[in-house]
Amino acid sequence: MNFQGVEHSVLGQRSIRTASMADREFARVSAYNEIPIVLVPQSPTFASLALNVPSGPFVLYQRWHKDMGQLSPGVIWFWPFWNRISHIVTRATITYNAPARDCPTADNVMVNVDLSLTFRIGPDADAARNFVYRLGAHRFDELLSAETEEAIRGLVYSVTHGELCGDMWDAFKTLYRFSVNSLACSYLYIFCVYIRL
């Protein structure tokens, strides 16, 4: 959806060839405004002579498909096939745009609202692991999209167009931040909520 040049963000998970491609993939935003927050590298067929583990994101690995926690950054010489990097989760701060079009107020005036949310997954590898295995990128995108749309439309419908003022939006930002933090409190931290009419 596009509203006044602002596209609705989509959070996603991508497959990559090697773990060394992680920084490049996290920086690349697709044509559909998909923001990658989790990457899944291919497993080695037999063994890798050298494995380059990136130093920026959370790198989770498995042994015989059992979660073994976080992998330390650097080069690992001889990486056998029974080990694999399962997920690479970004530590970067993500800005999620969620415009809502044609929201009716209590007096039936249509209003367009643009909400921008800034968050980070973490603060540690355990939170990243819980995020990947309990929620996941796709379900988090669905949760955030539905929660945002419902919160904006519910608030706008509860007031008249003359009551849409700055003080009301400040209270809404605080309540919305609390609401989303309570839904996924152990996985992420929300920094900022910006709203524009």
MIDOSE-1310 file (N, C-alpha, C; in nm, 2 decimals, decimal comma, always signed):
residues 197
mnfq	+0,08/-0,12/+0,00/+0,00/+0,00/+0,00/+0,09/+0,12/+0,00; +0,05/+0,22/-0,08/+0,13/+0,35/-0,09/+0,04/+0,46/-0,05; +0,09/+0,54/+0,05/+0,01/+0,66/+0,09/+0,11/+0,78/+0,10; +0,08/+0,88/+0,02/+0,17/+1,00/+0,02/+0,32/+0,97/+0,01
gveh	+0,35/+0,87/-0,07/+0,49/+0,83/-0,09/+0,54/+0,74/+0,01; +0,46/+0,70/+0,11/+0,51/+0,61/+0,22/+0,45/+0,47/+0,19; +0,53/+0,37/+0,18/+0,48/+0,24/+0,15/+0,48/+0,16/+0,28; +0,38/+0,07/+0,29/+0,37/-0,02/+0,41/+0,49/-0,11/+0,41
svlg	+0,55/-0,12/+0,52/+0,67/-0,21/+0,53/+0,62/-0,35/+0,55; +0,71/-0,44/+0,51/+0,69/-0,59/+0,52/+0,81/-0,65/+0,58; +0,80/-0,71/+0,70/+0,91/-0,77/+0,76/+0,92/-0,92/+0,71; +1,04/-0,96/+0,68/+1,05/-1,10/+0,63/+1,18/-1,17/+0,66
qrsi	+1,18/-1,30/+0,62/+1,29/-1,39/+0,63/+1,34/-1,43/+0,49; +1,47/-1,42/+0,47/+1,52/-1,46/+0,34/+1,62/-1,57/+0,35; +1,63/-1,65/+0,24/+1,74/-1,75/+0,23/+1,86/-1,69/+0,16; +1,98/-1,72/+0,21/+2,10/-1,67/+0,14/+2,19/-1,79/+0,12
rtas	+2,29/-1,77/+0,04/+2,38/-1,88/+0,00/+2,48/-1,91/+0,12; +2,55/-1,80/+0,16/+2,65/-1,82/+0,27/+2,63/-1,71/+0,38; +2,68/-1,74/+0,50/+2,67/-1,64/+0,61/+2,74/-1,52/+0,58; +2,85/-1,52/+0,50/+2,92/-1,40/+0,47/+2,84/-1,30/+0,39
madr	+2,73/-1,33/+0,34/+2,64/-1,24/+0,26/+2,55/-1,17/+0,35; +2,55/-1,19/+0,48/+2,45/-1,14/+0,57/+2,44/-0,99/+0,57; +2,55/-0,92/+0,58/+2,55/-0,77/+0,59/+2,49/-0,71/+0,46; +2,52/-0,77/+0,35/+2,47/-0,72/+0,22/+2,32/-0,74/+0,21
efar	+2,27/-0,86/+0,26/+2,13/-0,89/+0,25/+2,05/-0,80/+0,35; +2,10/-0,78/+0,46/+2,03/-0,69/+0,56/+2,01/-0,55/+0,51; +2,11/-0,51/+0,43/+2,11/-0,37/+0,38/+2,02/-0,36/+0,26; +1,99/-0,47/+0,19/+1,91/-0,46/+0,07/+1,76/-0,47/+0,10
vsay	+1,68/-0,37/+0,05/+1,54/-0,37/+0,07/+1,48/-0,40/-0,07; +1,39/-0,50/-0,08/+1,34/-0,55/-0,20/+1,24/-0,44/-0,26; +1,19/-0,47/-0,38/+1,10/-0,39/-0,46/+0,97/-0,37/-0,38; +0,93/-0,47/-0,30/+0,80/-0,47/-0,23/+0,82/-0,41/-0,09
neip	+0,93/-0,34/-0,07/+0,95/-0,28/+0,06/+0,96/-0,38/+0,17; +1,02/-0,50/+0,14/+1,04/-0,61/+0,24/+1,17/-0,58/+0,31; +1,16/-0,58/+0,44/+1,28/-0,55/+0,53/+1,32/-0,69/+0,58; +1,44/-0,74/+0,55/+1,48/-0,87/+0,60/+1,53/-0,85/+0,75
ivlv	+1,47/-0,93/+0,84/+1,51/-0,93/+0,98/+1,58/-1,06/+1,02; +1,55/-1,17/+0,94/+1,61/-1,30/+0,97/+1,66/-1,35/+0,84; +1,78/-1,41/+0,84/+1,84/-1,47/+0,72/+1,87/-1,62/+0,75; +1,85/-1,71/+0,65/+1,87/-1,85/+0,67/+1,97/-1,89/+0,56
pqsp	+2,10/-1,91/+0,60/+2,20/-1,96/+0,50/+2,19/-2,11/+0,47; +2,23/-2,14/+0,35/+2,23/-2,28/+0,31/+2,33/-2,37/+0,39; +2,29/-2,49/+0,42/+2,38/-2,58/+0,49/+2,49/-2,63/+0,40; +2,61/-2,66/+0,45/+2,71/-2,73/+0,37/+2,67/-2,87/+0,33
tfas	+2,71/-2,92/+0,21/+2,67/-3,05/+0,17/+2,75/-3,15/+0,25; +2,88/-3,14/+0,25/+2,97/-3,23/+0,33/+3,03/-3,16/+0,44; +3,12/-3,06/+0,40/+3,19/-2,99/+0,51/+3,25/-2,86/+0,44; +3,27/-2,76/+0,52/+3,33/-2,64/+0,47/+3,47/-2,63/+0,53
laln	+3,57/-2,59/+0,45/+3,70/-2,58/+0,50/+3,71/-2,46/+0,59; +3,64/-2,35/+0,56/+3,65/-2,23/+0,64/+3,51/-2,17/+0,64; +3,46/-2,13/+0,76/+3,33/-2,07/+0,77/+3,35/-1,93/+0,83; +3,31/-1,83/+0,76/+3,32/-1,69/+0,81/+3,19/-1,65/+0,88
vpsg	+3,20/-1,63/+1,01/+3,08/-1,60/+1,09/+3,08/-1,44/+1,11; +2,97/-1,38/+1,06/+2,96/-1,23/+1,07/+2,96/-1,18/+1,21; +3,01/-1,06/+1,23/+3,03/-1,01/+1,37/+2,91/-0,92/+1,41; +2,83/-0,87/+1,32/+2,72/-0,77/+1,36/+2,60/-0,84/+1,41
pfvl	+2,53/-0,93/+1,34/+2,40/-0,99/+1,39/+2,42/-1,10/+1,49; +2,30/-1,14/+1,54/+2,30/-1,27/+1,62/+2,31/-1,38/+1,52; +2,40/-1,47/+1,55/+2,42/-1,59/+1,46/+2,39/-1,71/+1,54; +2,28/-1,78/+1,51/+2,23/-1,90/+1,58/+2,27/-2,02/+1,50
yqrw	+2,32/-2,13/+1,57/+2,36/-2,25/+1,50/+2,30/-2,37/+1,56; +2,30/-2,48/+1,48/+2,25/-2,61/+1,53/+2,35/-2,72/+1,50; +2,34/-2,82/+1,58/+2,42/-2,95/+1,56/+2,32/-3,06/+1,55; +2,32/-3,13/+1,44/+2,22/-3,23/+1,41/+2,08/-3,18/+1,43
hkdm	+2,05/-3,06/+1,39/+1,92/-2,98/+1,39/+1,87/-2,96/+1,54; +1,96/-2,96/+1,63/+1,93/-2,92/+1,77/+1,99/-2,79/+1,80; +1,92/-2,69/+1,85/+1,96/-2,56/+1,88/+2,08/-2,56/+1,97; +2,19/-2,49/+1,94/+2,31/-2,49/+2,02/+2,34/-2,35/+2,07
gqls	+2,26/-2,25/+2,04/+2,28/-2,12/+2,09/+2,35/-2,03/+1,99; +2,42/-1,93/+2,04/+2,48/-1,83/+1,95/+2,63/-1,87/+1,92; +2,67/-1,84/+1,79/+2,80/-1,87/+1,74/+2,88/-1,75/+1,75; +3,01/-1,76/+1,80/+3,10/-1,65/+1,81/+3,15/-1,60/+1,68
pgvi	+3,16/-1,47/+1,65/+3,21/-1,42/+1,52/+3,36/-1,46/+1,50; +3,39/-1,47/+1,37/+3,53/-1,50/+1,33/+3,53/-1,61/+1,23; +3,64/-1,67/+1,20/+3,66/-1,78/+1,11/+3,67/-1,91/+1,18; +3,59/-2,01/+1,14/+3,59/-2,14/+1,19/+3,65/-2,23/+1,09
wfwp	+3,76/-2,30/+1,12/+3,83/-2,39/+1,02/+3,76/-2,52/+1,03; +3,73/-2,58/+0,92/+3,66/-2,71/+0,91/+3,53/-2,71/+0,98; +3,43/-2,69/+0,91/+3,29/-2,68/+0,96/+3,22/-2,81/+0,91; +3,19/-2,91/+0,98/+3,13/-3,04/+0,93/+2,99/-3,02/+0,90
fwnr	+2,93/-3,11/+0,82/+2,80/-3,10/+0,77/+2,69/-3,11/+0,88; +2,72/-3,17/+0,99/+2,63/-3,19/+1,10/+2,60/-3,06/+1,18; +2,69/-2,96/+1,16/+2,67/-2,83/+1,22/+2,62/-2,74/+1,11; +2,53/-2,65/+1,14/+2,48/-2,55/+1,04/+2,44/-2,42/+1,11
ishi	+2,46/-2,31/+1,04/+2,40/-2,19/+1,09/+2,26/-2,19/+1,06; +2,17/-2,19/+1,16/+2,03/-2,20/+1,13/+1,96/-2,06/+1,10; +2,00/-1,96/+1,18/+1,94/-1,83/+1,15/+2,04/-1,72/+1,18; +2,03/-1,61/+1,11/+2,11/-1,49/+1,14/+2,00/-1,38/+1,16
vtra	+2,00/-1,32/+1,28/+1,90/-1,22/+1,32/+1,97/-1,08/+1,33; +1,91/-0,98/+1,27/+1,97/-0,85/+1,27/+1,97/-0,79/+1,41; +2,07/-0,71/+1,44/+2,07/-0,63/+1,56/+2,04/-0,48/+1,53; +2,02/-0,45/+1,41/+2,00/-0,31/+1,37/+1,86/-0,26/+1,41
tity	+1,85/-0,13/+1,42/+1,73/-0,07/+1,45/+1,64/-0,06/+1,33; +1,52/-0,11/+1,33/+1,43/-0,12/+1,21/+1,33/-0,02/+1,22; +1,30/+0,05/+1,11/+1,19/+0,14/+1,10/+1,08/+0,08/+1,02; +0,96/+0,06/+1,08/+0,85/+0,00/+1,02/+0,74/+0,10/+0,99
napa	+0,71/+0,12/+0,87/+0,61/+0,22/+0,82/+0,47/+0,15/+0,80; +0,37/+0,21/+0,86/+0,23/+0,15/+0,85/+0,13/+0,26/+0,83; +0,11/+0,30/+0,70/+0,01/+0,40/+0,67/-0,13/+0,33/+0,67; -0,23/+0,41/+0,72/-0,37/+0,36/+0,72/-0,45/+0,46/+0,64
rdcp	-0,52/+0,41/+0,54/-0,59/+0,50/+0,45/-0,74/+0,50/+0,49; -0,80/+0,61/+0,47/-0,95/+0,62/+0,48/-1,01/+0,56/+0,61; -0,96/+0,61/+0,72/-1,01/+0,57/+0,85/-1,12/+0,67/+0,89; -1,24/+0,61/+0,91/-1,36/+0,70/+0,94/-1,35/+0,75/+1,09
tadn	-1,38/+0,88/+1,11/-1,39/+0,93/+1,25/-1,53/+0,90/+1,29; -1,56/+0,95/+1,42/-1,70/+0,93/+1,47/-1,80/+1,01/+1,39; -1,76/+1,12/+1,33/-1,86/+1,20/+1,25/-1,84/+1,17/+1,10; -1,78/+1,05/+1,07/-1,77/+0,99/+0,93/-1,69/+1,08/+0,84
vmvn	-1,58/+1,14/+0,89/-1,49/+1,21/+0,80/-1,37/+1,11/+0,78; -1,33/+1,09/+0,66/-1,22/+1,00/+0,63/-1,08/+1,07/+0,66; -1,00/+1,00/+0,73/-0,87/+1,05/+0,77/-0,76/+0,95/+0,73; -0,65/+1,00/+0,68/-0,53/+0,92/+0,65/-0,43/+0,94/+0,76
vdls	-0,37/+0,83/+0,81/-0,28/+0,83/+0,92/-0,15/+0,75/+0,88; -0,04/+0,81/+0,90/+0,09/+0,74/+0,88/+0,16/+0,71/+1,01; +0,18/+0,59/+1,05/+0,24/+0,55/+1,17/+0,38/+0,49/+1,14; +0,48/+0,54/+1,20/+0,62/+0,49/+1,19/+0,67/+0,44/+1,32
ltfr	+0,71/+0,31/+1,32/+0,75/+0,25/+1,45/+0,90/+0,21/+1,44; +0,98/+0,24/+1,54/+1,12/+0,21/+1,54/+1,15/+0,11/+1,65; +1,20/-0,01/+1,61/+1,23/-0,12/+1,71/+1,36/-0,19/+1,68; +1,39/-0,27/+1,78/+1,51/-0,36/+1,77/+1,48/-0,49/+1,83
igpd	+1,53/-0,60/+1,77/+1,52/-0,73/+1,82/+1,63/-0,75/+1,92; +1,60/-0,81/+2,03/+1,71/-0,83/+2,13/+1,65/-0,81/+2,27; +1,74/-0,79/+2,36/+1,87/-0,73/+2,37/+1,98/-0,83/+2,36; +1,96/-0,96/+2,37/+2,06/-1,06/+2,37/+2,03/-1,18/+2,28
adaa	+2,12/-1,27/+2,27/+2,10/-1,39/+2,18/+1,98/-1,47/+2,22; +1,95/-1,48/+2,36/+1,84/-1,56/+2,40/+1,70/-1,50/+2,35; +1,70/-1,37/+2,35/+1,58/-1,30/+2,30/+1,57/-1,32/+2,15; +1,68/-1,32/+2,07/+1,68/-1,35/+1,93/+1,63/-1,49/+1,90
rnfv	+1,68/-1,58/+1,98/+1,65/-1,72/+1,96/+1,50/-1,74/+1,99; +1,45/-1,68/+2,10/+1,30/-1,69/+2,13/+1,22/-1,63/+2,02; +1,27/-1,52/+1,96/+1,20/-1,45/+1,85/+1,19/-1,55/+1,73; +1,30/-1,61/+1,69/+1,30/-1,70/+1,58/+1,22/-1,82/+1,60
yrlg	+1,23/-1,89/+1,71/+1,16/-2,02/+1,73/+1,02/-2,01/+1,78; +0,98/-1,90/+1,84/+0,85/-1,88/+1,90/+0,76/-1,80/+1,81; +0,81/-1,69/+1,75/+0,73/-1,60/+1,67/+0,76/-1,60/+1,53; +0,88/-1,57/+1,49/+0,93/-1,57/+1,35/+0,90/-1,44/+1,28
ahrf	+0,97/-1,42/+1,17/+0,96/-1,29/+1,10/+0,82/-1,27/+1,04; +0,77/-1,37/+0,97/+0,64/-1,36/+0,90/+0,53/-1,34/+1,00; +0,52/-1,42/+1,11/+0,41/-1,40/+1,20/+0,43/-1,27/+1,28; +0,55/-1,22/+1,30/+0,57/-1,09/+1,36/+0,52/-0,98/+1,27
dell	+0,54/-0,99/+1,14/+0,49/-0,89/+1,05/+0,34/-0,89/+1,05; +0,28/-1,01/+1,05/+0,13/-1,01/+1,05/+0,08/-0,95/+1,18; +0,14/-0,99/+1,29/+0,10/-0,93/+1,42/+0,11/-0,78/+1,43; +0,23/-0,73/+1,38/+0,25/-0,59/+1,39/+0,16/-0,51/+1,29
saet	+0,13/-0,57/+1,18/+0,04/-0,51/+1,08/-0,10/-0,50/+1,13; -0,15/-0,61/+1,18/-0,29/-0,62/+1,24/-0,30/-0,53/+1,36; -0,21/-0,53/+1,45/-0,21/-0,45/+1,57/-0,21/-0,30/+1,54; -0,13/-0,26/+1,44/-0,12/-0,12/+1,40/-0,25/-0,07/+1,34
eeai	-0,30/-0,15/+1,24/-0,42/-0,11/+1,17/-0,54/-0,10/+1,27; -0,55/-0,20/+1,36/-0,66/-0,21/+1,45/-0,65/-0,09/+1,55; -0,53/-0,06/+1,60/-0,52/+0,05/+1,70/-0,55/+0,18/+1,63; -0,50/+0,21/+1,51/-0,52/+0,34/+1,45/-0,67/+0,35/+1,42
rglv	-0,73/+0,25/+1,35/-0,87/+0,26/+1,32/-0,96/+0,28/+1,44; -0,93/+0,20/+1,55/-1,01/+0,21/+1,67/-1,00/+0,35/+1,73; -0,88/+0,41/+1,74/-0,87/+0,54/+1,80/-0,94/+0,65/+1,71; -0,91/+0,64/+1,58/-0,97/+0,74/+1,49/-1,13/+0,74/+1,50
ysvt	-1,18/+0,62/+1,50/-1,33/+0,60/+1,50/-1,39/+0,65/+1,63; -1,31/+0,65/+1,74/-1,36/+0,69/+1,87/-1,37/+0,84/+1,89; -1,32/+0,92/+1,80/-1,32/+1,07/+1,82/-1,37/+1,13/+1,69; -1,41/+1,26/+1,70/-1,45/+1,34/+1,58/-1,33/+1,40/+1,52
hgel	-1,35/+1,45/+1,39/-1,23/+1,50/+1,32/-1,18/+1,63/+1,39; -1,26/+1,70/+1,46/-1,21/+1,82/+1,53/-1,13/+1,78/+1,66; -1,15/+1,66/+1,71/-1,07/+1,62/+1,83/-0,94/+1,56/+1,80; -0,90/+1,55/+1,67/-0,77/+1,49/+1,64/-0,66/+1,59/+1,66
cgdm	-0,60/+1,59/+1,78/-0,50/+1,69/+1,81/-0,38/+1,62/+1,86; -0,27/+1,70/+1,89/-0,14/+1,65/+1,93/-0,15/+1,57/+2,06; -0,22/+1,63/+2,16/-0,22/+1,56/+2,29/-0,28/+1,42/+2,29; -0,39/+1,41/+2,21/-0,45/+1,27/+2,20/-0,35/+1,18/+2,13
wdaf	-0,27/+1,22/+2,03/-0,18/+1,13/+1,96/-0,06/+1,09/+2,06; -0,02/+1,19/+2,14/+0,08/+1,15/+2,24/+0,04/+1,04/+2,33; -0,09/+1,05/+2,38/-0,14/+0,94/+2,47/-0,15/+0,81/+2,39; -0,19/+0,82/+2,26/-0,20/+0,70/+2,18/-0,07/+0,64/+2,16
ktly	+0,04/+0,72/+2,13/+0,17/+0,66/+2,11/+0,21/+0,58/+2,23; +0,19/+0,64/+2,35/+0,23/+0,57/+2,48/+0,15/+0,44/+2,49; +0,02/+0,44/+2,47/-0,06/+0,32/+2,48/-0,02/+0,21/+2,37; +0,00/+0,26/+2,25/+0,04/+0,17/+2,15/+0,17/+0,10/+2,17
rfsv	+0,27/+0,18/+2,22/+0,40/+0,12/+2,26/+0,39/+0,02/+2,37; +0,30/+0,05/+2,46/+0,28/-0,05/+2,57/+0,21/-0,17/+2,52; +0,12/-0,16/+2,43/+0,04/-0,27/+2,38/+0,14/-0,36/+2,30; +0,22/-0,31/+2,21/+0,31/-0,39/+2,13/+0,42/-0,45/+2,21
nsla	+0,47/-0,37/+2,31/+0,57/-0,43/+2,40/+0,52/-0,54/+2,48; +0,39/-0,54/+2,52/+0,33/-0,64/+2,60/+0,31/-0,77/+2,52; +0,29/-0,75/+2,39/+0,27/-0,87/+2,30/+0,40/-0,94/+2,27; +0,50/-0,87/+2,26/+0,63/-0,93/+2,22/+0,75/-0,88/+2,31
csyl	+0,72/-0,87/+2,44/+0,81/-0,80/+2,53/+0,95/-0,87/+2,54; +0,95/-1,00/+2,54/+1,08/-1,07/+2,55/+1,16/-1,07/+2,43; +1,10/-1,03/+2,31/+1,18/-1,04/+2,19/+1,23/-0,91/+2,14; +1,17/-0,80/+2,17/+1,21/-0,67/+2,11/+1,18/-0,56/+2,20
yifc	+1,24/-0,44/+2,16/+1,22/-0,32/+2,23/+1,18/-0,21/+2,13; +1,07/-0,14/+2,16/+1,02/-0,03/+2,07/+1,08/+0,10/+2,12; +1,15/+0,17/+2,03/+1,21/+0,30/+2,07/+1,12/+0,41/+2,05; +1,06/+0,42/+1,94/+0,99/+0,54/+1,90/+0,87/+0,51/+1,82
vyir	+0,76/+0,59/+1,84/+0,64/+0,58/+1,75/+0,61/+0,72/+1,70; +0,61/+0,73/+1,57/+0,58/+0,86/+1,51/+0,45/+0,86/+1,43; +0,37/+0,95/+1,45/+0,23/+0,96/+1,38/+0,22/+1,09/+1,30; +0,17/+1,08/+1,18/+0,15/+1,20/+1,10/+0,01/+1,18/+1,03
l	-0,07/+1,29/+1,04/-0,20/+1,29/+0,97/-0,19/+1,34/+0,83
